């Protein structure tokens, strides 16, 4: 934790379970009205960081993360200290393609059977109406 007291909440939960949709919710502890800077990097050394948030909120939702490992860090901008928090490691792992194709195949079968059942019922109803008339 930085000297200004800014750090991520639920660090263990975020680091232990990969995101399967490229979105994460980051929440941090901070003093009221303290401006916080959130940076993201592809490596733990933050050689090419990207500022993802600057403001007084106590959290941020990050979406659109690519598959792989991402690192985040925080610091309070209070003029007295520029110490960054320990890097937070977040992994994004989308569903395997094989699992995706299986689920899409099952969905296609269900849709086909549903349409077939509706058409069969409609044709049968028309035939019954003709035979009654």
N, C-alpha and C positions, 0 to 999 in steps of 0.2 A: 504494500500500500504506500502511496506517496505521502510525503510529509503533510500535505494539505488534507489528507484523509479521504481521498477519492479512490474507490475500488469497485469492482463489479460485484453485484449480488449473485448468488447461485452459480458461482464459478465452477464448482465441481459438477453440477448438473449440465452446464453448457459444454464442459470439456469431455464429459463421459459419453454423451449421446449425440451421434452425428445428426445434423439436419438432413431430412430427406426431401426438402422442397426448396432449398436455397434461401430460406428466411430464418432469421433469429431475432429474438427480443432481448436486448441488452438493458439491464437496469443497474443503477449504481447508487451508492451512498454519497451524499454531498450536503454541504451547508446550504441553507436557503439563499437564493439569489447569487450563488457562486457560478461563474461561467466555467463550463467544462468543455474540453476539447477531446473528441474521440477520433483516433486514427486507426486505419486499417493497413495491413501490409501482407505481402505474400511470404515474408520470412520473419523469423523471430527477432532479427537484428534491426528491423525497420529501416532498411537501406533506402527504400523508395516508398515512404508512407503516403497515404492519401487521407486527407481530412474528411471524415464522414459526417461529423456533427460538431457544431459550436453553439453553445447556448446555455440556458439555465434549467432546462428540463432534467429530470432524474432518470431518463431512459430514452431509448431509441429503437425502432424496429428497422432492421436492415433486410432488404429483399434483393433478389436477383443475384445472389452469390453463385459463382461457378462451382462446379464440383472440384473438391480438393480441400486443402488446409488453408485457413485464413487466421491472421493474428490481429488482435485489437488491443489498444491501450488507451488509458485516460490520464488526463492531468487537469487540475484546477488552475484557472488563470486568475490568480489573485495578486500578482506582482511580487510576492514574497518568495514563492517556491515554484520551480518548474519541473519538479520530480514526476516522472511518469509512473503509473501503476505497473505491476508485473504484467507481462503480456498474457492475454487470454487466447488460448488456442481453440479454434472452432473448426470442426470438420463438416464438410457437406458431401454426402454420399447419396446420390439418387438411386432409385430402384434399378436393379440389373435389367438390361434389355430383355433377357430371356423371360424374366418374371412379367415384365410389361407386356410382351407379346402373348403370353399365356392368358393374362387378364383381358387383353383386348380380344383374343379369340373366344374366350368364354362369353364376353359381352356380346360379340357378334352372333354367337349361337343363341343366346337368350333373346336378342332382338328378333332374329329370324323366326324362332319358334313362336314368339308373341304375335308377330305379323301373320304367320301361317295360321295360328289359332283363330285370330280375328277374321281372316278371309274365309276359313273353313266354316266358322259360325255364320257369317253373312250369307254364303252360298247355300248352306243348309237351311237357313231361315227362308230364303227366297224360294227354294224348292218346296218347302212345307206349305208356304202360302199359295203356291201354284196348285198343289195337289188338293188343298182345301177348297179352292175356288171352283 
